[in-house]
Structure formats: C-alpha cells, structure tokens
Amino acid sequence: MDLSILFSSLLLSCVLFASSTDAKYNAVFSFGDSFADTGNFVILESQLLPVIPIDLPPYGMTFFGHPTGRCSNGRLIIDFICESLGLPFLPPSLSHNESFTKGANFAVVGATALDLAFFQENNITGIPPIDSSLSVQLGWFDALKPSLCKTTRKCKNYMKKSLFFVGEFGGNDYNFLLTSGKTLDQVIETYVPKVIDVVYKAVEKLIGEGAATVVVPGNVPTGCIPAILTLFASPNKTDYDPQTGCLKKFNELGKHHNLLLLKAVEQLRKKYLYARIIYADYYAPVIEFASKPTQFGFSNGAIKACCGGGGPYNYNVSAVCGLPGVSACKDPSTYANWDGIHLTEASYSRIATGWLKGPYAHPPIQNLSY
C-alpha cells in the first residue's frame, strides 16, 4: 500500500469524528524525545554532566529569555498545542513541587523507542547509558497516576478527557544504530518494524487504561538535518535531492518509518473504534520548508542551522550550540533549523498549526474532543 492510498483511508476515517463537540481537554500528557522535552534531560543529567549545552544560552533566547531544557530558541510544538487548548505549558515529569493535574511531559532528550537493554544485548555501542526509553516513560506515567486519580473509574474518566502524545520516537534509535555501524538497509529492514511495534503497543496500553485521544507523530526527513548533512556528506551530487539539498537515502528511512507507522495507526483505529488516533506529520512540513523556505519566511533556508560552529550547514560536532564561542544568528525566525538537529520556534509554530488545523495531522487535533 502506498502513502497516497493510506492517507486517503485515514482521511475517510475522519468522517467518523465529524460530529465531535467543542469540549476541551482537561490535561495533556506527552511522551517523546528532544523534539518534545521541556526539561527532563537537564534534571536527569545535571548531577552527572559538568556541561549541558542545551541548558546554556542562547537556548530559549526568543521566547523564555533563558534556557529551559528545551532544544530550541523558544517554544516547541507541545507548547503551542497547550496554548491553543488554554492549558499551561507541560512541566517536566521529573520536576519537583509541580502540579501535574493539567498534564505532564515525560519526553527526554535522546530517548529511544527500544529499551537500553535491547541495544546492550545486541552489542550496539555508542548509545548513552541513559534508560529513558518509551517503556520507561510509560512507567513514570503509571507512577504518577495515583496522584491524579484515586480509583480505576476516576482514572478512566480522567484519561478519556486528556490528550496524549506518543512520539516522535525512532529518530534516536536509528541514529544510534547507524553510528554503531549498521547500514541503512539493515536499519530499514530489521529495526524499523521493531520500533513501530513498540509504539503500537504503547498506544494500545494507553487506550486500554482509558485514553480516548492519542496523537502519534511520525519522523522528520533525517536527510534534511544539518548534522546528518555534515556527518554523512557525500562527494556524489546525485545523493542529494536537487530541490531541497537533502540526502535522499536518509529521507528514505523516514519515509519507510512513516509508512509503517501509518499502517499501525490504521490497524489501531480498526481495533479500537471508540478511540481517536491521530497521525501527526513531521515529514511533509520539513520537506516543504526545505523546498520553498522563503514561502515560510525562512530567508536563510531550512538546512543550515541558526546556532552552530561553522561549516556549510553551520554544524560542527566539536562546537555545538551552547558551548563557549558558539553564537546564534540574529533572527532565528529566518531559519527553519535551530542547532543542527532541532527546529526553531518559528518552524515548530507552523507545524503545530498544521497539526491543530490541518493539513499536517489526520484528522486535525481541533476536529476532535473527548
């Protein structure tokens, strides 16, 4: 089944939800990696690492005025979603003296879908010894639930009126696999299905506990990321997409992941007819940014970082954003990419709008309610 047929199937299923009311969600819960982390990584590693670049200026410069543990110059997609729902920004779940009744963020920079033990047992080296995988994050949520709702019935009702985000997951899994020597073909054939299975089971677990609305984001086009363009630069011009400047073979990985994820979403919808499962697209908007950057206000393009240590894509693994001597551009809103891996607030804002209202979510989040 190709993407066009699958998207058509998903869009047709949106008709089932057309009669939703205007009721608001009471809370938002987010699981994911650095595209969604609002501070958990800094909390986890502050006692272990002498320097955490994302906890230093110029991170946070645009909106918050100081670093917040977010991998951007300002707000993330999850922040814009919460704002649109009239809810506060999600506190990191590992923070103390916070109220989580309106939601919590379990995402962690570097988080994987596959458990740390999986990488270790398969002799996949290069992965940081931090177990913040999807199953671990789900465990944190389970530990938090008793403080949110006291009985099974109350928890079911509470979760029904909450909005859940499961992902993005997979990007770190694939990066760790590739840097440990696995080929793209090996990753696509062997490991992508394993990642999708973990995400599928996580969504299924949440639905079984009462979740009625779950957003499942896909992967970004990795071949458009300045870090990948720098680390895997090719002397062969045919390896690059002439329209975007992205590495074609790495984008094929993202396409394959998203195709399998779309199939998983469709299977979940058929199995749980009472649940609203939304596929949220990261791939299409980032490709559009790279194809027509000025159309979105990115006069400095989409494949060059605003904050970085130089080079064709302004990314240097030895001089990453946040380290001494590494500066940011004057106007991050003219760049799609922030630090060579993550996006600018301007990019996240545009994607968030597309998830809320369309066309980057199937169905759009604002079309649904509990």
Secondary structure, DSSP 8 states (H G I E B T S, - for coil): --HHHHHHHHHHHGGGGTT------SEEEEE-STTT-SSHHHHHHTTT-S--GGGSTTTTTTTTSS--S-SSSS--HHHHHHHHTT-----BTT-SS---TTEEE---TT--SS-HHHHHHTT--S--S----HHHHHHHHHHHHHHH-SSHHHHHHHHHTEEEEE---SHHHHHHHHHTT--HHHIIIIIHHHHHHHHHHHHHHHHHTT--EEEEE----GGG-HHHHHHT--S-GGGB-TTT--BHHHHHHHHHHHHHHHHHHHHHHHH-TTSEEEEE-SHHHHHHHHHSGGGGT-TT-SSSBSBSS-TTTT--TTS-TTSTT--B-S-GGG-SBSSSSSB-HHHHHHHHHHHHHSSSEES-GGG---
